[in-house]
Amino acid sequence: MISIQNVSKTYPTGIRANNDISFTVNHGEIVALVGPNGSGKTTLMQQMLGVLKIGEGKILVDGKENNVQNIAYIPQMPAIYPALTVRESLLATAKYLGVPKRTAAERIDSVLERTGLAKNTKQPSYTLSGGQRKLLSFGCMLVQDAANLVMDEVTSMVDVVTKEHIWQLILDEQRRGRAILLSSHDISEVKKLCTKLVVLKNGRVIFSGSPQEVKDEFCRCTITVDDPERAASVLSQADRSYSSEGKELSIVTNDIAAMLDVLHELTKSVAITSLNCEHPAFYEGMLAMLNKKEGN
């Protein structure tokens, strides 16, 4: 378990990087740490890992301060040893942590199988594709067999197949009872994986709760129509917010009643061949939360 208790950090320049942050990541829980660039996410992760002094407050890992050895971390950019093979990279991580030889071998075999890198064991790391490097970096984290996992934008810049693979690995670790903190800018990732959401803005927590508790009443509908130009004309005349790509249009309204009115009006002019609605719309709710002025 990771417990962040009233943590603040002020740099000598007077910049307050984070301000009285408190939340908990329990075992078996995936917590998303979300916020715009400069909101304090990286500072907080560095404090958790002991790279940066806390300043005020405290961070407990499994009930103890300065217990960073119980955290395994994966950075945004793959942390690999370019000149080593895939197996050698995993072994180097295990040796650095003092994992016994037989235990290390068992863990490495398991990690190679789970990450899909078993066929690449003798391949030098520098020759791996971008997605394979991400999986190897993830594997180096898994070899540590830590109870608490901290991941910084672990699926950024990977293809959709690798992303789904990594998502499944994360869910597997959740089922194994790990406490997982996941920093992400991918809203679909947050919504799919996370049991709790912590939103930072200007170093403060502005929301802490489940994704379902993001309460804004925005409604988003993605539709496919037979005449996209005519549909766009109708939406423009009605002053409705939308985007289009080919025959697909994405429409956003302030509430579901307005969306029903829009769809009813559209059906007078075009044929809707497919429709997918989200209400409340998570993305728009998050955006509204982050754009809301402090004090409102």
Helices and strands as residue ranges (DSSP letters): E 2-10, E 16-25, E 29-34, H 41-48, E 56-61, E 64-65, G 68-70, E 71-74, H 86-96, H 101-115, G 118-120, G 125-127, H 130-143, E 148-152, H 160-175, E 179-183, H 187-193, E 196-201, E 204-209, G 211-213, E 219-225, H 228-237, E 241-245, E 248-253, H 256-266, E 272-278, H 282-291
